[in-house]
Amino acid sequence: MATDELSAFPNPTVGEVLITGIASTDLHSIMISDMRGSVQHSVAFRAGAQANTVQLDLGALATGVYVLQIRTKAELRSVRLVKQ
């Protein structure tokens, strides 16, 4: 299990967001869901992808509160994200 704190900034955001604290091994996917659980944006990574930070452009999302989920080989981590 990763020891780094998962965070997204700026939060709240109006567009681009930088996600940090990702476990650096075997990154599978990033999903952004609205508060009803409907997936609004997702990014899949090739097998064995490694990253500590990821930048996403969320400018197309409607204003609201979202849940950002990072899936790796070992775990699923979540953080709340506000889009203005």
Jmol script that loads the backbone (N, CA, C; Angstrom):
load data "model"
ATOM      1  N   MET A   1       0.847  -1.186   0.000  1.00  0.00           N
ATOM      2  CA  MET A   1       0.000   0.000   0.000  1.00  0.00           C
ATOM      3  C   MET A   1       0.890   1.247   0.000  1.00  0.00           C
ATOM      4  N   ALA A   2       0.497   2.240  -0.754  1.00  0.00           N
ATOM      5  CA  ALA A   2       1.288   3.462  -0.877  1.00  0.00           C
ATOM      6  C   ALA A   2       1.175   4.288   0.390  1.00  0.00           C
ATOM      7  N   THR A   3       2.243   5.021   0.682  1.00  0.00           N
ATOM      8  CA  THR A   3       2.226   5.855   1.871  1.00  0.00           C
ATOM      9  C   THR A   3       1.999   7.315   1.544  1.00  0.00           C
ATOM     10  N   ASP A   4       2.123   7.699   0.275  1.00  0.00           N
ATOM     11  CA  ASP A   4       1.928   9.086  -0.127  1.00  0.00           C
ATOM     12  C   ASP A   4       0.455   9.450  -0.081  1.00  0.00           C
ATOM     13  N   GLU A   5       0.198  10.708   0.256  1.00  0.00           N
ATOM     14  CA  GLU A   5      -1.164  11.235   0.285  1.00  0.00           C
ATOM     15  C   GLU A   5      -1.596  11.572  -1.142  1.00  0.00           C
ATOM     16  N   LEU A   6      -2.702  11.021  -1.582  1.00  0.00           N
ATOM     17  CA  LEU A   6      -3.240  11.332  -2.899  1.00  0.00           C
ATOM     18  C   LEU A   6      -3.873  12.716  -2.850  1.00  0.00           C
ATOM     19  N   SER A   7      -3.517  13.583  -3.815  1.00  0.00           N
ATOM     20  CA  SER A   7      -4.121  14.912  -3.850  1.00  0.00           C
ATOM     21  C   SER A   7      -4.272  15.381  -5.289  1.00  0.00           C
ATOM     22  N   ALA A   8      -5.184  16.312  -5.469  1.00  0.00           N
ATOM     23  CA  ALA A   8      -5.427  16.931  -6.771  1.00  0.00           C
ATOM     24  C   ALA A   8      -5.442  18.435  -6.552  1.00  0.00           C
ATOM     25  N   PHE A   9      -4.654  19.162  -7.360  1.00  0.00           N
ATOM     26  CA  PHE A   9      -4.642  20.615  -7.208  1.00  0.00           C
ATOM     27  C   PHE A   9      -4.443  21.277  -8.546  1.00  0.00           C
ATOM     28  N   PRO A  10      -4.953  22.485  -8.735  1.00  0.00           N
ATOM     29  CA  PRO A  10      -5.717  23.198  -7.708  1.00  0.00           C
ATOM     30  C   PRO A  10      -7.071  22.526  -7.473  1.00  0.00           C
ATOM     31  N   ASN A  11      -7.550  22.650  -6.286  1.00  0.00           N
ATOM     32  CA  ASN A  11      -8.841  22.077  -5.921  1.00  0.00           C
ATOM     33  C   ASN A  11      -9.514  23.049  -4.959  1.00  0.00           C
ATOM     34  N   PRO A  12     -10.502  23.794  -5.443  1.00  0.00           N
ATOM     35  CA  PRO A  12     -11.256  23.625  -6.689  1.00  0.00           C
ATOM     36  C   PRO A  12     -10.450  24.042  -7.925  1.00  0.00           C
ATOM     37  N   THR A  13     -10.903  23.519  -9.074  1.00  0.00           N
ATOM     38  CA  THR A  13     -10.247  23.792 -10.347  1.00  0.00           C
ATOM     39  C   THR A  13     -11.250  24.337 -11.355  1.00  0.00           C
ATOM     40  N   VAL A  14     -10.738  25.051 -12.343  1.00  0.00           N
ATOM     41  CA  VAL A  14     -11.593  25.508 -13.449  1.00  0.00           C
ATOM     42  C   VAL A  14     -11.232  24.767 -14.737  1.00  0.00           C
ATOM     43  N   GLY A  15     -10.186  23.955 -14.691  1.00  0.00           N
ATOM     44  CA  GLY A  15      -9.751  23.254 -15.898  1.00  0.00           C
ATOM     45  C   GLY A  15      -8.727  22.186 -15.600  1.00  0.00           C
ATOM     46  N   GLU A  16      -7.441  22.535 -15.747  1.00  0.00           N
ATOM     47  CA  GLU A  16      -6.402  21.534 -15.550  1.00  0.00           C
ATOM     48  C   GLU A  16      -6.179  21.256 -14.070  1.00  0.00           C
ATOM     49  N   VAL A  17      -5.903  19.986 -13.794  1.00  0.00           N
ATOM     50  CA  VAL A  17      -5.641  19.557 -12.422  1.00  0.00           C
ATOM     51  C   VAL A  17      -4.425  18.635 -12.443  1.00  0.00           C
ATOM     52  N   LEU A  18      -3.577  18.764 -11.434  1.00  0.00           N
ATOM     53  CA  LEU A  18      -2.402  17.919 -11.278  1.00  0.00           C
ATOM     54  C   LEU A  18      -2.675  16.954 -10.135  1.00  0.00           C
ATOM     55  N   ILE A  19      -2.543  15.670 -10.414  1.00  0.00           N
ATOM     56  CA  ILE A  19      -2.799  14.635  -9.423  1.00  0.00           C
ATOM     57  C   ILE A  19      -1.444  14.128  -8.939  1.00  0.00           C
ATOM     58  N   THR A  20      -1.222  14.173  -7.633  1.00  0.00           N
ATOM     59  CA  THR A  20       0.038  13.717  -7.052  1.00  0.00           C
ATOM     60  C   THR A  20      -0.219  12.652  -5.997  1.00  0.00           C
ATOM     61  N   GLY A  21       0.836  11.951  -5.620  1.00  0.00           N
ATOM     62  CA  GLY A  21       0.711  10.921  -4.594  1.00  0.00           C
ATOM     63  C   GLY A  21       0.245   9.593  -5.144  1.00  0.00           C
ATOM     64  N   ILE A  22       0.388   9.408  -6.443  1.00  0.00           N
ATOM     65  CA  ILE A  22      -0.008   8.155  -7.081  1.00  0.00           C
ATOM     66  C   ILE A  22       1.064   7.113  -6.795  1.00  0.00           C
ATOM     67  N   ALA A  23       0.653   5.907  -6.454  1.00  0.00           N
ATOM     68  CA  ALA A  23       1.616   4.818  -6.310  1.00  0.00           C
ATOM     69  C   ALA A  23       2.348   4.678  -7.640  1.00  0.00           C
ATOM     70  N   SER A  24       3.657   4.593  -7.596  1.00  0.00           N
ATOM     71  CA  SER A  24       4.443   4.695  -8.820  1.00  0.00           C
ATOM     72  C   SER A  24       4.516   3.419  -9.643  1.00  0.00           C
ATOM     73  N   THR A  25       3.937   2.332  -9.186  1.00  0.00           N
ATOM     74  CA  THR A  25       4.023   1.100  -9.953  1.00  0.00           C
ATOM     75  C   THR A  25       2.660   0.643 -10.434  1.00  0.00           C
ATOM     76  N   ASP A  26       2.635   0.175 -11.659  1.00  0.00           N
ATOM     77  CA  ASP A  26       1.451  -0.459 -12.245  1.00  0.00           C
ATOM     78  C   ASP A  26       0.177   0.387 -12.184  1.00  0.00           C
ATOM     79  N   LEU A  27       0.258   1.598 -12.711  1.00  0.00           N
ATOM     80  CA  LEU A  27      -0.900   2.475 -12.823  1.00  0.00           C
ATOM     81  C   LEU A  27      -1.841   1.915 -13.887  1.00  0.00           C
ATOM     82  N   HIS A  28      -3.100   1.653 -13.513  1.00  0.00           N
ATOM     83  CA  HIS A  28      -4.072   1.086 -14.440  1.00  0.00           C
ATOM     84  C   HIS A  28      -4.997   2.130 -15.040  1.00  0.00           C
ATOM     85  N   SER A  29      -5.655   2.933 -14.175  1.00  0.00           N
ATOM     86  CA  SER A  29      -6.643   3.870 -14.692  1.00  0.00           C
ATOM     87  C   SER A  29      -6.921   4.997 -13.715  1.00  0.00           C
ATOM     88  N   ILE A  30      -7.497   6.067 -14.278  1.00  0.00           N
ATOM     89  CA  ILE A  30      -8.013   7.181 -13.501  1.00  0.00           C
ATOM     90  C   ILE A  30      -9.451   7.388 -13.954  1.00  0.00           C
ATOM     91  N   MET A  31     -10.373   7.425 -13.003  1.00  0.00           N
ATOM     92  CA  MET A  31     -11.786   7.666 -13.312  1.00  0.00           C
ATOM     93  C   MET A  31     -12.282   8.846 -12.508  1.00  0.00           C
ATOM     94  N   ILE A  32     -13.100   9.677 -13.154  1.00  0.00           N
ATOM     95  CA  ILE A  32     -13.734  10.796 -12.465  1.00  0.00           C
ATOM     96  C   ILE A  32     -15.236  10.594 -12.569  1.00  0.00           C
ATOM     97  N   SER A  33     -15.873  10.469 -11.400  1.00  0.00           N
ATOM     98  CA  SER A  33     -17.314  10.220 -11.334  1.00  0.00           C
ATOM     99  C   SER A  33     -18.009  11.383 -10.648  1.00  0.00           C
ATOM    100  N   ASP A  34     -19.261  11.633 -11.060  1.00  0.00           N
ATOM    101  CA  ASP A  34     -20.043  12.647 -10.349  1.00  0.00           C
ATOM    102  C   ASP A  34     -20.562  12.025  -9.054  1.00  0.00           C
ATOM    103  N   MET A  35     -21.269  12.793  -8.260  1.00  0.00           N
ATOM    104  CA  MET A  35     -21.715  12.323  -6.955  1.00  0.00           C
ATOM    105  C   MET A  35     -22.801  11.252  -7.042  1.00  0.00           C
ATOM    106  N   ARG A  36     -23.371  11.034  -8.210  1.00  0.00           N
ATOM    107  CA  ARG A  36     -24.327   9.939  -8.410  1.00  0.00           C
ATOM    108  C   ARG A  36     -23.636   8.651  -8.805  1.00  0.00           C
ATOM    109  N   GLY A  37     -22.298   8.718  -9.041  1.00  0.00           N
ATOM    110  CA  GLY A  37     -21.537   7.533  -9.417  1.00  0.00           C
ATOM    111  C   GLY A  37     -21.374   7.352 -10.912  1.00  0.00           C
ATOM    112  N   SER A  38     -21.880   8.294 -11.701  1.00  0.00           N
ATOM    113  CA  SER A  38     -21.767   8.214 -13.154  1.00  0.00           C
ATOM    114  C   SER A  38     -20.369   8.669 -13.599  1.00  0.00           C
ATOM    115  N   VAL A  39     -19.667   7.828 -14.349  1.00  0.00           N
ATOM    116  CA  VAL A  39     -18.316   8.156 -14.808  1.00  0.00           C
ATOM    117  C   VAL A  39     -18.389   9.273 -15.845  1.00  0.00           C
ATOM    118  N   GLN A  40     -17.674  10.362 -15.576  1.00  0.00           N
ATOM    119  CA  GLN A  40     -17.671  11.531 -16.456  1.00  0.00           C
ATOM    120  C   GLN A  40     -16.410  11.616 -17.309  1.00  0.00           C
ATOM    121  N   HIS A  41     -15.336  11.005 -16.839  1.00  0.00           N
ATOM    122  CA  HIS A  41     -14.056  11.049 -17.554  1.00  0.00           C
ATOM    123  C   HIS A  41     -13.220   9.870 -17.085  1.00  0.00           C
ATOM    124  N   SER A  42     -12.513   9.231 -18.009  1.00  0.00           N
ATOM    125  CA  SER A  42     -11.622   8.145 -17.601  1.00  0.00           C
ATOM    126  C   SER A  42     -10.402   8.107 -18.515  1.00  0.00           C
ATOM    127  N   VAL A  43      -9.314   7.643 -17.940  1.00  0.00           N
ATOM    128  CA  VAL A  43      -8.061   7.499 -18.667  1.00  0.00           C
ATOM    129  C   VAL A  43      -7.507   6.127 -18.309  1.00  0.00           C
ATOM    130  N   ALA A  44      -7.205   5.318 -19.319  1.00  0.00           N
ATOM    131  CA  ALA A  44      -6.595   4.010 -19.095  1.00  0.00           C
ATOM    132  C   ALA A  44      -5.121   4.091 -19.472  1.00  0.00           C
ATOM    133  N   PHE A  45      -4.300   3.356 -18.747  1.00  0.00           N
ATOM    134  CA  PHE A  45      -2.868   3.333 -18.990  1.00  0.00           C
ATOM    135  C   PHE A  45      -2.457   1.942 -19.443  1.00  0.00           C
ATOM    136  N   ARG A  46      -1.422   1.862 -20.256  1.00  0.00           N
ATOM    137  CA  ARG A  46      -0.944   0.556 -20.721  1.00  0.00           C
ATOM    138  C   ARG A  46      -0.370  -0.208 -19.538  1.00  0.00           C
ATOM    139  N   ALA A  47      -0.325  -1.517 -19.660  1.00  0.00           N
ATOM    140  CA  ALA A  47       0.171  -2.369 -18.588  1.00  0.00           C
ATOM    141  C   ALA A  47       1.581  -1.950 -18.184  1.00  0.00           C
ATOM    142  N   GLY A  48       1.808  -1.866 -16.889  1.00  0.00           N
ATOM    143  CA  GLY A  48       3.124  -1.523 -16.365  1.00  0.00           C
ATOM    144  C   GLY A  48       3.444  -0.043 -16.355  1.00  0.00           C
ATOM    145  N   ALA A  49       2.476   0.813 -16.681  1.00  0.00           N
ATOM    146  CA  ALA A  49       2.720   2.259 -16.691  1.00  0.00           C
ATOM    147  C   ALA A  49       3.100   2.722 -15.292  1.00  0.00           C
ATOM    148  N   GLN A  50       4.037   3.660 -15.234  1.00  0.00           N
ATOM    149  CA  GLN A  50       4.488   4.187 -13.958  1.00  0.00           C
ATOM    150  C   GLN A  50       4.409   5.702 -13.988  1.00  0.00           C
ATOM    151  N   ALA A  51       3.873   6.266 -12.923  1.00  0.00           N
ATOM    152  CA  ALA A  51       3.777   7.721 -12.812  1.00  0.00           C
ATOM    153  C   ALA A  51       3.591   8.096 -11.354  1.00  0.00           C
ATOM    154  N   ASN A  52       4.181   9.203 -10.951  1.00  0.00           N
ATOM    155  CA  ASN A  52       3.953   9.744  -9.613  1.00  0.00           C
ATOM    156  C   ASN A  52       2.977  10.907  -9.669  1.00  0.00           C
ATOM    157  N   THR A  53       2.909  11.566 -10.845  1.00  0.00           N
ATOM    158  CA  THR A  53       1.976  12.674 -11.053  1.00  0.00           C
ATOM    159  C   THR A  53       1.337  12.536 -12.430  1.00  0.00           C
ATOM    160  N   VAL A  54       0.106  13.004 -12.542  1.00  0.00           N
ATOM    161  CA  VAL A  54      -0.630  12.999 -13.808  1.00  0.00           C
ATOM    162  C   VAL A  54      -1.360  14.325 -13.918  1.00  0.00           C
ATOM    163  N   GLN A  55      -1.347  14.931 -15.108  1.00  0.00           N
ATOM    164  CA  GLN A  55      -2.081  16.177 -15.347  1.00  0.00           C
ATOM    165  C   GLN A  55      -3.259  15.872 -16.257  1.00  0.00           C
ATOM    166  N   LEU A  56      -4.450  16.353 -15.867  1.00  0.00           N
ATOM    167  CA  LEU A  56      -5.674  16.148 -16.642  1.00  0.00           C
ATOM    168  C   LEU A  56      -6.336  17.485 -16.924  1.00  0.00           C
ATOM    169  N   ASP A  57      -6.952  17.613 -18.104  1.00  0.00           N
ATOM    170  CA  ASP A  57      -7.734  18.795 -18.445  1.00  0.00           C
ATOM    171  C   ASP A  57      -9.203  18.462 -18.223  1.00  0.00           C
ATOM    172  N   LEU A  58      -9.813  19.093 -17.238  1.00  0.00           N
ATOM    173  CA  LEU A  58     -11.205  18.835 -16.875  1.00  0.00           C
ATOM    174  C   LEU A  58     -12.108  19.992 -17.270  1.00  0.00           C
ATOM    175  N   GLY A  59     -11.644  20.826 -18.188  1.00  0.00           N
ATOM    176  CA  GLY A  59     -12.403  21.986 -18.621  1.00  0.00           C
ATOM    177  C   GLY A  59     -13.778  21.659 -19.175  1.00  0.00           C
ATOM    178  N   ALA A  60     -13.958  20.464 -19.739  1.00  0.00           N
ATOM    179  CA  ALA A  60     -15.239  20.084 -20.330  1.00  0.00           C
ATOM    180  C   ALA A  60     -16.267  19.611 -19.301  1.00  0.00           C
ATOM    181  N   LEU A  61     -15.834  19.362 -18.072  1.00  0.00           N
ATOM    182  CA  LEU A  61     -16.781  18.911 -17.041  1.00  0.00           C
ATOM    183  C   LEU A  61     -17.646  20.066 -16.560  1.00  0.00           C
ATOM    184  N   ALA A  62     -18.872  19.746 -16.213  1.00  0.00           N
ATOM    185  CA  ALA A  62     -19.785  20.742 -15.640  1.00  0.00           C
ATOM    186  C   ALA A  62     -19.326  21.115 -14.228  1.00  0.00           C
ATOM    187  N   THR A  63     -19.718  22.286 -13.771  1.00  0.00           N
ATOM    188  CA  THR A  63     -19.436  22.710 -12.404  1.00  0.00           C
ATOM    189  C   THR A  63     -20.060  21.708 -11.437  1.00  0.00           C
ATOM    190  N   GLY A  64     -19.307  21.303 -10.419  1.00  0.00           N
ATOM    191  CA  GLY A  64     -19.845  20.366  -9.447  1.00  0.00           C
ATOM    192  C   GLY A  64     -18.762  19.677  -8.650  1.00  0.00           C
ATOM    193  N   VAL A  65     -19.178  18.693  -7.861  1.00  0.00           N
ATOM    194  CA  VAL A  65     -18.280  17.908  -7.024  1.00  0.00           C
ATOM    195  C   VAL A  65     -18.127  16.529  -7.649  1.00  0.00           C
ATOM    196  N   TYR A  66     -16.885  16.057  -7.713  1.00  0.00           N
ATOM    197  CA  TYR A  66     -16.569  14.783  -8.349  1.00  0.00           C
ATOM    198  C   TYR A  66     -15.701  13.941  -7.428  1.00  0.00           C
ATOM    199  N   VAL A  67     -15.657  12.641  -7.703  1.00  0.00           N
ATOM    200  CA  VAL A  67     -14.759  11.730  -7.012  1.00  0.00           C
ATOM    201  C   VAL A  67     -13.743  11.246  -8.034  1.00  0.00           C
ATOM    202  N   LEU A  68     -12.484  11.450  -7.720  1.00  0.00           N
ATOM    203  CA  LEU A  68     -11.380  11.038  -8.558  1.00  0.00           C
ATOM    204  C   LEU A  68     -10.844   9.723  -8.007  1.00  0.00           C
ATOM    205  N   GLN A  69     -10.806   8.667  -8.840  1.00  0.00           N
ATOM    206  CA  GLN A  69     -10.321   7.366  -8.391  1.00  0.00           C
ATOM    207  C   GLN A  69      -9.091   6.969  -9.203  1.00  0.00           C
ATOM    208  N   ILE A  70      -8.033   6.590  -8.502  1.00  0.00           N
ATOM    209  CA  ILE A  70      -6.796   6.121  -9.105  1.00  0.00           C
ATOM    210  C   ILE A  70      -6.698   4.628  -8.828  1.00  0.00           C
ATOM    211  N   ARG A  71      -6.640   3.825  -9.890  1.00  0.00           N
ATOM    212  CA  ARG A  71      -6.519   2.378  -9.719  1.00  0.00           C
ATOM    213  C   ARG A  71      -5.112   1.941 -10.143  1.00  0.00           C
ATOM    214  N   THR A  72      -4.443   1.234  -9.230  1.00  0.00           N
ATOM    215  CA  THR A  72      -3.148   0.624  -9.530  1.00  0.00           C
ATOM    216  C   THR A  72      -3.301  -0.883  -9.366  1.00  0.00           C
ATOM    217  N   LYS A  73      -2.223  -1.596  -9.620  1.00  0.00           N
ATOM    218  CA  LYS A  73      -2.265  -3.048  -9.457  1.00  0.00           C
ATOM    219  C   LYS A  73      -2.624  -3.430  -8.026  1.00  0.00           C
ATOM    220  N   ALA A  74      -2.165  -2.644  -7.068  1.00  0.00           N
ATOM    221  CA  ALA A  74      -2.315  -3.004  -5.661  1.00  0.00           C
ATOM    222  C   ALA A  74      -3.496  -2.369  -4.944  1.00  0.00           C
ATOM    223  N   GLU A  75      -4.043  -1.264  -5.470  1.00  0.00           N
ATOM    224  CA  GLU A  75      -5.052  -0.555  -4.680  1.00  0.00           C
ATOM    225  C   GLU A  75      -5.924   0.369  -5.525  1.00  0.00           C
ATOM    226  N   LEU A  76      -6.983   0.846  -4.879  1.00  0.00           N
ATOM    227  CA  LEU A  76      -7.867   1.867  -5.433  1.00  0.00           C
ATOM    228  C   LEU A  76      -7.891   3.001  -4.414  1.00  0.00           C
ATOM    229  N   ARG A  77      -7.530   4.220  -4.859  1.00  0.00           N
ATOM    230  CA  ARG A  77      -7.498   5.382  -3.968  1.00  0.00           C
ATOM    231  C   ARG A  77      -8.408   6.457  -4.536  1.00  0.00           C
ATOM    232  N   SER A  78      -9.020   7.238  -3.654  1.00  0.00           N
ATOM    233  CA  SER A  78      -9.990   8.248  -4.071  1.00  0.00           C
ATOM    234  C   SER A  78      -9.707   9.590  -3.416  1.00  0.00           C
ATOM    235  N   VAL A  79     -10.116  10.657  -4.129  1.00  0.00           N
ATOM    236  CA  VAL A  79     -10.043  12.007  -3.585  1.00  0.00           C
ATOM    237  C   VAL A  79     -11.216  12.805  -4.142  1.00  0.00           C
ATOM    238  N   ARG A  80     -11.766  13.699  -3.338  1.00  0.00           N
ATOM    239  CA  ARG A  80     -12.874  14.572  -3.750  1.00  0.00           C
ATOM    240  C   ARG A  80     -12.295  15.739  -4.539  1.00  0.00           C
ATOM    241  N   LEU A  81     -12.964  16.110  -5.630  1.00  0.00           N
ATOM    242  CA  LEU A  81     -12.500  17.180  -6.521  1.00  0.00           C
ATOM    243  C   LEU A  81     -13.673  18.101  -6.826  1.00  0.00           C
ATOM    244  N   VAL A  82     -13.448  19.411  -6.725  1.00  0.00           N
ATOM    245  CA  VAL A  82     -14.485  20.403  -7.019  1.00  0.00           C
ATOM    246  C   VAL A  82     -14.125  21.105  -8.317  1.00  0.00           C
ATOM    247  N   LYS A  83     -15.069  21.123  -9.271  1.00  0.00           N
ATOM    248  CA  LYS A  83     -14.898  21.813 -10.548  1.00  0.00           C
ATOM    249  C   LYS A  83     -15.752  23.067 -10.528  1.00  0.00           C
ATOM    250  N   GLN A  84     -15.125  24.234 -10.735  1.00  0.00           N
ATOM    251  CA  GLN A  84     -15.861  25.509 -10.740  1.00  0.00           C
ATOM    252  C   GLN A  84     -16.207  25.908 -12.159  1.00  0.00           C
TER     253      GLN A  84
END
end "model"
wireframe off; spacefill off
backbone 0.3
color backbone group
